């Protein structure tokens, strides 16, 4: 039935359906609702997209989100503990750790996990930059907060081996994080406990 819609609407549905958790049916509802409300909603969407394109960048230190600056608010905060570095897969995971309220150090966002089956190797994860940061900032502990999945474990093991020559503690989130579970979807209490009770890896 989508072929009955104007080409521009079909293109919008295709773009919306690329978002995680948004299937073609949901994308179609979004777009039809947008079209129904007309020019004002389109202008609003255009304006916020243009603003995001102009002002939102990846932080040059942690690869989280920065607003019109070279570094994000967390990296720019002198009150953050500079000797602990938490490695997460995604910005959503970074936000989840922050909301748990049990961590006050710094971050490094990978944006991907090692996955030989998907052709994702170490060069795709900016791990060279990770090593540089750890040495230059004299990091005293690395917390690997990748998900308890096959790719998450592969990534954690690789990072542990990579950092072995630096002789610094590398810890992993403790109990409460289920195998196969995503950091992003853990409740604050569970994630906070996992951070406090982390184990050396």
C-alpha positions as CSV (number, residue, x, y, z in Angstrom):
1,X,0.0,0.0,0.0
2,X,3.0,2.3,0.5
3,X,3.3,2.7,-3.3
4,X,0.0,4.6,-3.2
5,X,1.7,7.4,-1.2
6,X,3.6,10.3,-2.9
7,X,7.3,9.6,-3.4
8,X,8.3,12.3,-0.9
9,X,6.2,10.6,1.8
10,X,7.6,7.2,1.0
11,X,11.1,8.7,1.4
12,X,10.2,10.1,4.8
13,X,8.9,6.7,5.9
14,X,12.1,5.1,4.8
15,X,14.2,7.5,6.8
16,X,12.0,7.2,10.0
17,X,12.0,3.4,9.8
18,X,15.8,3.4,10.1
19,X,15.6,4.5,13.8
20,X,16.0,1.7,16.4
21,X,12.7,0.3,17.5
22,X,10.8,2.0,14.7
23,X,9.3,-0.4,12.1
24,X,7.7,0.5,8.9
25,X,4.2,0.7,10.4
26,X,5.3,3.0,13.2
27,X,7.3,5.1,10.7
28,X,4.2,5.4,8.5
29,X,2.1,6.6,11.5
30,X,4.8,9.2,12.4
31,X,4.9,10.5,8.8
32,X,1.2,10.6,8.2
33,X,0.7,12.5,11.5
34,X,3.4,15.0,10.4
35,X,1.8,15.4,7.0
36,X,-1.7,15.9,8.5
37,X,-0.5,18.8,10.7
38,X,1.0,20.5,7.7
39,X,3.6,23.2,7.1
40,X,4.0,24.3,10.8
41,X,5.2,20.8,11.9
42,X,7.4,20.4,8.9
43,X,9.0,23.8,9.6
44,X,9.5,22.9,13.3
45,X,11.1,19.6,12.3
46,X,13.3,21.3,9.7
47,X,14.4,24.0,12.2
48,X,15.4,21.5,15.0
49,X,17.2,19.3,12.5
50,X,19.2,22.2,11.2
51,X,20.0,23.4,14.7
52,X,21.2,19.9,15.7
53,X,23.4,19.7,12.5
54,X,25.0,23.1,13.3
55,X,25.5,22.7,17.1
56,X,25.8,19.1,18.0
57,X,29.1,17.3,17.6
58,X,31.0,14.4,19.1
59,X,33.2,15.4,22.0
60,X,36.9,15.3,21.0
61,X,37.9,13.6,24.2
62,X,35.2,11.0,25.1
63,X,33.2,10.9,21.8
64,X,30.0,11.7,23.7
65,X,27.8,14.5,22.6
66,X,29.0,18.1,22.8
67,X,27.0,21.2,22.1
68,X,28.8,23.7,19.9
69,X,32.1,23.0,21.8
70,X,35.2,20.9,21.4
71,X,34.4,19.0,24.5
72,X,31.2,17.9,26.3
73,X,30.0,19.1,29.6
74,X,31.3,16.0,31.4
75,X,34.8,16.4,30.1
76,X,34.8,20.1,30.7
77,X,33.7,19.7,34.3
78,X,36.8,20.1,36.6
79,X,34.9,18.4,39.4
80,X,34.8,15.1,37.6
81,X,37.2,12.4,38.9
82,X,39.9,12.5,36.3
83,X,41.6,9.2,37.2
84,X,38.8,6.8,36.4
85,X,37.6,6.1,32.8
86,X,34.4,4.2,32.1
87,X,34.2,2.7,28.6
88,X,30.7,2.3,27.2
89,X,29.3,1.2,23.9
90,X,27.0,4.0,23.2
91,X,25.9,7.5,24.3
92,X,22.7,5.9,25.5
93,X,24.8,3.7,27.8
94,X,26.7,6.8,29.0
95,X,23.5,8.5,29.9
96,X,22.3,5.3,31.7
97,X,25.5,5.2,33.8
98,X,25.1,8.9,34.6
99,X,21.5,8.5,35.7
100,X,22.5,5.7,38.1
101,X,24.3,8.4,40.2
102,X,27.1,6.1,41.3
103,X,29.9,7.3,39.0
104,X,31.7,10.6,38.9
105,X,34.6,9.9,36.6
106,X,35.2,10.3,32.9
107,X,34.0,8.3,29.8
108,X,35.1,6.9,26.5
109,X,32.3,6.0,24.1
110,X,33.1,3.3,21.5
111,X,30.0,3.7,19.4
112,X,30.5,0.1,18.2
113,X,31.6,-3.2,19.5
114,X,34.2,-5.6,18.1
115,X,32.3,-8.1,15.9
116,X,34.2,-10.3,13.5
117,X,31.0,-11.5,12.0
118,X,29.9,-8.0,11.1
119,X,33.4,-7.0,10.0
120,X,34.0,-4.6,12.9
121,X,37.6,-4.7,14.0
122,X,39.8,-2.7,16.4
123,X,40.5,0.0,13.9
124,X,36.8,0.8,13.8
125,X,36.6,1.6,17.5
126,X,39.2,4.4,18.0
127,X,41.1,2.2,20.4
128,X,44.4,4.0,19.6
129,X,42.8,7.2,20.9
130,X,41.7,5.3,24.0
131,X,45.3,4.2,24.7
132,X,46.6,7.7,24.2
133,X,44.1,9.2,26.6
134,X,44.9,6.6,29.3
135,X,48.6,7.4,29.1
136,X,48.4,11.2,28.8
137,X,45.7,11.7,31.5
138,X,47.4,9.2,33.8
139,X,44.2,7.2,34.3
140,X,44.3,5.0,37.4
141,X,41.4,2.6,36.7
142,X,39.4,1.6,33.6
143,X,35.9,0.3,34.0
144,X,34.7,-1.7,31.0
145,X,30.9,-1.2,30.9
146,X,30.2,-3.0,27.6
147,X,27.1,-5.2,27.5
148,X,27.1,-8.8,28.6
149,X,26.8,-10.1,25.1
150,X,29.2,-12.0,22.9
151,X,30.4,-8.8,21.1
152,X,30.5,-6.9,24.5
153,X,32.7,-9.7,26.0
154,X,34.9,-9.8,22.9
155,X,35.4,-6.1,23.2
156,X,36.1,-6.2,26.9
157,X,38.7,-8.9,26.5
158,X,40.4,-7.1,23.7
159,X,40.6,-3.9,25.8
160,X,42.0,-5.8,28.8
161,X,44.8,-7.3,26.7
162,X,45.5,-4.0,25.0
163,X,45.9,-2.2,28.3
164,X,47.9,-5.0,30.0
165,X,51.3,-3.3,29.3
166,X,50.1,-0.2,31.0
167,X,49.7,-2.1,34.3
168,X,46.5,-0.3,35.5
169,X,43.4,-2.0,37.0
170,X,40.7,-2.9,34.5
171,X,37.4,-3.7,36.1
172,X,34.1,-5.0,34.8
173,X,30.5,-4.3,36.0
174,X,29.5,-6.7,38.8
175,X,26.5,-8.8,39.4
176,X,23.1,-7.5,38.5
177,X,23.9,-7.1,34.8
178,X,22.4,-10.2,33.1
179,X,24.2,-12.0,30.3
180,X,22.9,-10.7,27.0
181,X,21.6,-7.6,28.8
182,X,22.0,-4.0,27.5
183,X,23.4,-1.4,29.8
184,X,21.0,1.2,28.4
185,X,17.9,-0.7,29.7
186,X,19.0,-1.5,33.3
187,X,17.2,0.2,36.1
188,X,19.2,2.8,38.1
189,X,19.5,0.7,41.3
190,X,20.9,-2.4,39.4
191,X,23.3,-0.3,37.4
192,X,24.4,1.7,40.5
193,X,25.1,-1.5,42.4
194,X,27.0,-3.0,39.4
195,X,29.2,0.1,39.3
196,X,29.9,0.1,43.1
197,X,30.6,-3.7,43.2
198,X,32.7,-3.9,40.0
199,X,35.4,-6.6,39.9
200,X,38.9,-6.5,38.5
201,X,38.8,-8.0,35.0
